[in-house]
């Protein structure tokens, strides 16, 4: 999406950029694992702001072969502001975004995704799709997995994107049931499903088959969904901007795990990357941050 980052000292001023949860993860994943062939799938317009999105992907060496174009729609837009504690608030304009027509001509051919080793998406990815298209994608995933593909998922629950809580529960439950690498956040899961605590979250996910992955707990550090120890993490840094904390964690964790590192090391890598990202403003750190290039 196109991002307007409001100036905290002057709300009449904003920086224009490009960001979004899976977009952020794709960029950080490619930076952490430049040897990986990372592609981004979406649908944008043919306007100047859509060109910004395309240029941003190309500048990070992310393939745009899976990007589709609409002649009649624009990209989504959101404005973000942060308070003194670094917590975010958002305003969205995405009802007519080109991505919502992903399964309308020119449409995504799901068969074209079969050649990828891993597909990563979030609940935001499916929340903004019409229900019939959301179901079409979720119903396709089992065949992708049956042919050897791995599915990674982050629930990233945003109530305003769903028509109602029950609809979100049904879709996200189905996503967890068809997931190989689960990366839930404890606060999102408790808010959506009403779990009493993190142990209840893990037990519920396990009952749905999501037994491999990590539970994100913010400053407390991640906890494995399966067996094994949680990593020892450094004290929480001073948070300047929590934007992309979970997205960058997902990237660091996935990069390490897909390189064959242990679950504990993968969780530690995700936490370390997120801890660095929250000490800077904005979702995407400049490439001159040596630890991220």
C-alpha positions in Angstrom: 0.0 0.0 0.0 0.9 3.6 -0.3 1.9 4.9 3.2 1.4 8.4 4.6 3.6 8.7 7.7 2.4 11.7 9.7 4.9 14.0 11.2 4.3 13.8 15.0 5.2 17.4 15.5 3.1 18.7 12.6 0.0 16.7 11.5 -0.2 18.7 8.3 3.0 17.1 7.0 3.5 13.5 6.0 6.2 11.4 4.3 5.0 9.2 1.4 6.3 5.7 1.2 5.3 2.1 0.5 4.6 -0.5 3.2 2.3 -3.3 4.3 2.6 -6.4 6.4 3.5 -9.0 3.9 5.4 -6.4 1.8 7.6 -5.6 4.9 8.2 -9.2 5.5 9.2 -9.9 1.9 11.8 -7.1 2.0 13.4 -8.1 5.3 13.4 -11.7 4.2 15.3 -10.9 1.1 17.8 -8.8 3.0 18.3 -11.6 5.5 18.6 -14.3 2.9 19.7 -12.7 -0.4 20.3 -16.2 -1.8 16.5 -16.8 -1.7 14.4 -16.1 -4.8 11.6 -14.0 -3.2 8.6 -13.0 -5.3 5.7 -10.7 -4.3 2.2 -11.3 -5.5 -0.3 -8.5 -5.6 -2.4 -6.4 -7.9 -1.8 -2.6 -8.4 -2.8 0.1 -10.8 -1.0 1.8 -13.7 -0.6 5.1 -11.9 2.3 7.0 -10.4 1.8 5.6 -6.9 1.6 2.0 -8.2 4.9 2.7 -9.9 6.3 3.5 -6.5 5.3 0.1 -5.3 6.8 -1.6 -8.3 10.1 0.4 -8.0 10.3 -0.4 -4.3 10.1 -4.1 -4.9 12.7 -4.0 -7.7 15.1 -1.9 -5.6 15.1 -4.8 -3.1 15.7 -7.4 -5.8 12.3 -8.9 -5.2 10.7 -10.5 -8.3 7.6 -8.7 -9.6 6.6 -11.5 -12.0 3.6 -12.2 -9.8 2.4 -8.6 -9.8 -0.9 -8.0 -11.8 -2.1 -4.6 -13.0 -5.6 -3.0 -13.1 -6.4 -0.3 -15.6 -9.3 1.0 -13.5 -8.2 0.7 -9.8 -5.6 2.3 -7.6 -3.4 0.9 -4.8 -4.6 1.0 -1.2 -3.7 3.9 1.0 -3.1 4.3 4.7 -2.0 6.9 7.1 0.0 6.1 10.2 0.9 8.0 13.3 2.8 7.0 16.5 2.4 8.2 20.0 5.3 9.0 22.5 5.6 5.3 23.4 6.0 4.3 19.8 2.5 2.7 19.5 0.8 3.0 16.1 -2.6 4.1 14.9 -3.9 3.7 11.4 -6.4 5.1 9.0 -7.1 3.1 5.8 -8.5 3.9 2.4 -8.6 0.5 0.7 -12.2 -0.3 -0.3 -11.5 0.3 -4.0 -7.9 -1.0 -4.0 -6.8 -3.0 -7.0 -5.8 -5.9 -4.8 -9.5 -6.5 -4.0 -9.9 -7.5 -7.7 -7.1 -10.1 -7.5 -9.5 -12.8 -8.8 -11.0 -10.6 -11.5 -9.5 -10.2 -15.0 -6.6 -9.9 -15.3 -6.7 -12.4 -12.4 -4.4 -14.4 -10.3 -4.0 -18.0 -11.7 -3.5 -20.1 -8.5 -1.8 -22.8 -10.6 1.0 -20.3 -11.3 1.9 -20.4 -7.6 2.5 -24.1 -7.6 6.2 -23.7 -8.5 7.0 -21.9 -5.3 8.5 -23.8 -2.4 6.9 -21.6 0.2 3.8 -19.4 0.2 3.6 -16.8 3.0 0.5 -14.7 3.6 -1.4 -13.1 6.5 -4.9 -12.6 7.6 -4.8 -9.1 6.2 -4.1 -10.7 2.8 -7.4 -12.5 2.9 -9.5 -10.1 5.0 -9.6 -7.5 2.2 -10.7 -10.0 -0.5 -14.3 -10.6 -1.2 -15.5 -13.7 0.7 -15.8 -15.9 -2.4 -12.2 -15.1 -3.4 -11.0 -15.7 0.1 -12.6 -19.1 0.2 -11.2 -19.9 -3.3 -7.7 -19.3 -2.1 -8.1 -21.1 1.2 -9.7 -24.1 -0.5 -6.7 -24.2 -3.0 -4.0 -24.4 -0.3 -4.5 -28.1 0.6 -3.7 -29.2 -3.0 -0.6 -27.0 -2.9 0.6 -28.6 0.3 -0.2 -32.1 -1.0 2.2 -31.4 -3.8 5.0 -30.5 -1.5 4.6 -26.8 -0.9 4.9 -25.2 2.5 2.5 -22.6 3.8 3.5 -20.0 6.3 0.8 -17.8 8.0 0.5 -14.9 10.4 -3.0 -14.2 11.6 -2.3 -10.4 12.1 -5.9 -9.8 13.1 -7.3 -6.3 12.3 -11.0 -6.1 13.4 -11.8 -3.2 11.0 -11.0 -5.3 8.0 -13.6 -7.9 8.7 -17.3 -7.7 8.4 -17.7 -9.3 11.8 -15.7 -11.3 14.3 -17.4 -14.6 13.4 -16.3 -14.3 9.8 -12.7 -13.6 10.9 -12.8 -16.6 13.2 -14.0 -19.0 10.5 -11.4 -17.9 7.9 -8.5 -17.7 10.3 -9.3 -21.1 11.8 -9.3 -22.5 8.3 -5.9 -20.9 7.7 -4.4 -22.4 10.8 -5.7 -25.8 9.8 -3.8 -25.5 6.6 -0.5 -24.2 7.8 3.0 -25.6 8.0 4.8 -22.7 9.7 2.6 -20.8 12.1 3.6 -17.3 13.4 0.7 -16.1 15.6 0.9 -13.1 17.9 -0.5 -13.8 21.4 -2.5 -10.6 21.7 -4.1 -11.0 18.3 -5.1 -14.6 19.0 -6.6 -13.8 22.4 -8.5 -10.8 21.0 -10.0 -12.9 18.2 -10.7 -16.2 20.0 -10.9 -15.2 23.6 -8.2 -17.5 25.0 -7.5 -17.1 28.7 -3.7 -17.1 28.2 -0.8 -18.0 25.9 -0.9 -21.7 27.0 -4.5 -21.8 25.9 -3.6 -20.2 22.6 -0.9 -22.8 21.9 -3.3 -25.7 22.9 -6.0 -24.4 20.6 -3.7 -24.0 17.7 -2.3 -27.5 18.3 -5.8 -28.9 18.2 -6.2 -27.3 14.8 -3.0 -28.8 13.5 -0.8 -25.7 13.8 1.9 -27.3 15.9 5.0 -26.0 14.2 6.1 -22.4 14.5 6.4 -19.7 17.1 4.1 -17.6 19.3 5.1 -13.9 19.2 5.0 -12.2 22.7 6.5 -8.8 22.0 9.2 -7.8 24.5 8.9 -11.1 26.4 10.3 -12.9 23.4 8.9 -15.7 21.3 7.8 -19.1 22.5 7.8 -22.3 20.4 4.5 -23.8 19.4 6.0 -27.3 19.7 8.6 -28.8 21.9 11.9 -27.1 22.7 13.2 -24.1 24.7 12.4 -20.5 24.1 15.4 -18.4 23.3 17.1 -16.2 25.7 16.4 -12.6 24.5 18.0 -9.3 25.4 16.1 -6.8 27.5 13.5 -4.9 25.4 14.9 -1.9 23.6 13.4 1.5 23.8 10.6 1.5 21.2 10.6 4.5 18.9 8.1 3.0 16.4 6.6 -0.4 16.6 5.6 -0.5 13.0 6.7 -3.7 11.3 7.8 -5.3 14.5 5.9 -8.5 13.8 6.6 -8.4 10.1 10.3 -8.2 10.6 10.2 -10.9 13.2 8.5 -13.1 10.7 11.2 -12.4 8.1 14.1 -13.1 10.5 12.5 -16.3 11.8 11.6 -17.6 8.3 15.0 -16.8 6.9 16.8 -18.7 9.7 14.3 -21.6 9.7 14.4 -22.1 5.9 18.2 -22.1 6.0 17.9 -25.1 8.3 18.7 -23.5 11.6 17.2 -24.8 14.8 13.9 -23.5 16.0 15.5 -21.8 19.0 18.0 -20.0 16.7 15.3 -19.0 14.3 13.2 -17.5 17.0 16.2 -15.6 18.3 17.0 -14.3 14.9 13.4 -13.0 14.5 13.4 -11.3 17.8 16.8 -9.7 17.2 15.7 -8.3 13.9 12.4 -6.9 15.3 14.3 -5.3 18.2 16.4 -3.4 15.8 13.5 -2.3 13.6 11.5 -0.8 16.5 14.3 1.5 17.3 13.8 3.4 14.1 10.9 5.3 12.5 9.0 3.7 9.7 8.4 0.1 8.5 11.4 -0.3 6.3 14.9 0.6 7.5 17.3 2.2 5.0 19.6 -0.2 3.4 22.6 1.5 5.0 21.7 -0.2 8.3 24.6 -2.7 8.0 22.9 -5.5 10.0 20.0 -5.6 7.6 21.8 -5.6 4.3 
